[in-house]
Amino acid sequence: MAQTCELCGKGPQFGNNISHAHNVTRRRWNVNLQQVKAVVNGASKRVRVCTGCIKAGKIVKA
């Protein structure tokens, strides 16, 4: 399952781990997704949305 918000489309960001010896390896920062029961088109549905959308009130919880 993709780590993306179903509302805003926010996904993981990528960067580097850098050790003290400056060894560089790839890493990723995942989005804080929560499964929430929300009202979508008048019906109650489970959606995976990021906490930013929940805090901003972009969804209506059912």
C-alpha positions in Angstrom: 0.0 0.0 0.0 1.4 3.4 -1.0 2.4 5.8 1.7 0.4 8.7 0.4 -2.4 10.8 1.8 -5.7 10.2 0.0 -6.7 13.9 0.4 -3.6 16.0 -0.4 -1.4 13.4 -2.0 1.5 14.0 0.3 4.1 11.2 0.1 7.4 10.2 1.7 10.5 12.5 1.3 13.9 11.1 0.6 17.3 12.1 1.9 20.6 10.7 3.2 21.8 9.3 6.5 25.3 10.7 7.1 27.5 8.9 9.6 30.4 10.4 11.6 32.7 8.8 9.0 30.6 10.5 6.3 29.2 7.2 4.9 26.1 8.2 3.0 23.1 5.9 2.7 19.6 6.7 1.4 16.7 7.0 3.9 13.1 8.1 3.8 10.8 10.1 6.0 7.3 8.7 5.9 4.1 10.7 6.2 2.2 10.3 9.5 -0.9 8.6 8.0 -4.0 7.6 10.1 -6.9 5.5 9.0 -10.0 7.6 9.7 -13.7 7.0 9.1 -14.8 10.1 7.2 -17.8 11.3 5.2 -17.0 11.1 1.5 -19.8 12.0 -1.0 -22.4 11.7 1.7 -21.3 8.1 2.7 -19.1 7.0 5.5 -15.8 5.6 4.3 -12.4 4.6 5.7 -9.6 6.8 4.3 -5.9 7.1 5.0 -5.1 10.8 5.5 -2.1 12.6 7.0 -2.3 14.3 10.4 -1.8 17.7 8.7 -5.2 17.3 6.9 -6.9 16.1 10.1 -5.6 19.0 12.1 -6.5 21.5 9.4 -10.1 20.2 9.3 -10.0 19.2 5.7 -12.0 16.0 6.5 -15.3 15.5 8.2 -15.1 12.6 10.6 -18.0 10.2 10.6 
